Amino acid sequence: MEQTAGLDQLREFGRMRWLEAAHGWRAEPDEVVGALAAEGFDEYKREEARGRRGAAASGGVWLGINSRTGTVASTIWVREPDTGDVLVFVEIDGKPVRGT
């Protein structure tokens, strides 16, 4: 598992919490993407799914490439319909970023 200082900082400040049962993170997607961008990942693709106009996105995907290292980062996220909480899955070069 590869970690980044930006993701570590989100975890340290409680902005990104590991959910073992879901094998994913409770976090805000824009904060995760921002942390990856700060580590040198340039956005390659971003898509969001919306149920109706004006509604919050129900999920999305973001792909970034670090042109210096050739490393690829991806996030996939889904908004839980009952609570509105967001579950984020992060991979770097195909390896999941997991909690400890």
N, C-alpha and C positions, 0 to 999 in steps of 0.2 A: 504494500500500500504506500503510495506516495502522498505526502502531506505538503501543504504550502503554508508559509507563515501567515498569509491572509486568512486561510481557513482555520488555522490554529487560533488566531486572534478572535475570530467569531466564536469558536468554542469556549475560549477562555472567558469571554464576557457574557456567556450564556445566550448568545444570539443564534447558536447552532447546537442543537441537542440531539444525541444519538438515541434512536428508538429501536432497541434490539428486536422486538417482536415484528417490526415492519422492515427491518434491515435498511433503514433510511434515516434521514435527518429531519427534525422539526426546525425549519428555518424559512426566512423570506428569500425567494429566488433571486431577487435583485441584489440582495446583500451577498449571496454566494457568488453570483456572476461578477459583482464588483470586486470581490476578493480575488477571484481568478484573473480578472482583467489587470488588477494591480500587480499580479505576479508575472505579467507579460503575455497573457493569452488574449489574442485579438479575436473579436467576434467573427465567426465564419457564417453561422446560421442561427436564427432565432425565430421560433414559431410559437404562437399561443392559440389555444382553443377557447372559444367563447360560445356559450349557449345562446345568448341573446344580446342584442345591441345594448351597450351601456353596463352590462353585467361584468363582474370581476371574472378574469380568465379562470377557467376550470382546470387548466393544465398547460404545460408547455415544454419546450426543449430548447437548449442552448448549446452550441458547439463553438469551441474556441481553439485556436492554434497558436502556439508559441513559435514564431518564425525563427527565433534565435536557437531553440533547442529541437524543434520539430515535434514537440510533445503536443498531444491533443487532449483537451479536457471536454467533458460533456456533463450536462445536468439535465435531468428529466424531473419534472415536478407535477404533482396533482393536488388539487384543493379538495379536501374532504367535504362532501355536500352537507353533512349534518352540522359540523362545527365551523367550517370555513378555514380550519387549520390547514397548513400546507406541508406536504411530505416531499422532501427533495432527495434525489439519488444523484450521487456524484461519482464520476469515473475519471481517472487520469491515465491515458494510454491503455485504456481497456481494463484497468484494475480499479475495483471499487474502493472508494475512500470510506472507511468504516470507523466507527467509534472504538474506543478501547474499553 
